[in-house]
Amino acid sequence: MALTQAPGRSPVDRAFGIPTAFPTIVCLCGSTRFVPAFNDARQRLTRQGLIVLSIEIVTTQWRADDPQHAAPEVKAMLDELHLRKIDLADVVHILNVGGYIGPSTRAEIAYAQSLGKTITYLEKPRG
């Protein structure tokens, strides 16, 4: 996987092949219905020496236990925090399991593109 060099970085990041003096920061994005994919990617990328930013509250819990359903202000806060994670990231990695990209992930992709972030995908995007 070839990516552009992040500013101010040198030796080489083994996972993405980009020069880096600091570990590359990767933000994982995708549907929380794919928690196993988040866990797998987080562990794999961390073992490769990257800093991984990911989801912290899983929204696939029962509605009564899910703070995003129980309190819309919590969902708004979590969405905003995830955008700040994208701000911090060198790479935004989309976990599009089975090609699925929902509306929240599409919005995160658009945001990352507006910042000029490098975007990678678990699976080749459809279309």
MONOR-V340371 format. One line per field, one symbol per residue. ss: DSSP state (H for helix, E for strand, L for the rest). psi: psi as a letter, one per 20 degrees, with the letter a starting at -180 (. if undefined). burial: b if it has 9 or more other C-alpha atoms within 8 Angstrom, else e. Layout:
ss: ???
psi: ???
burial: ???
//
This chain:
ss: LLLLLLLLLLLELLLLLLELLLLLEEEEELLHHHHHHHHHHHHHHHHLLLEEELLLLLLLLLHHHLHHHHLHHHHHHHHHHHHHHHHHLLEEEELLHHHLLLHHHHHHHHHHHHLLLEEEELLLLLL
psi: oprqpqpkqbbpohgikqppiqqqppppqrpiilghhggggggghghjjqpppaqhppjjrqghiohhhhohhgggghgghhhhhgghqhpoopnmpjjporhghghhgggghhikqpprqgqpqq.
burial: eeeeebeebeebbeeebbbbbebbbbbbbbbbebeebbeeebeebbeeebbbbbbeebbeeeeeebbbbbebebbeeeeeebbebbeebbbbbbbbbebebeeebbebbebbbeeebbbebbbeeee
//
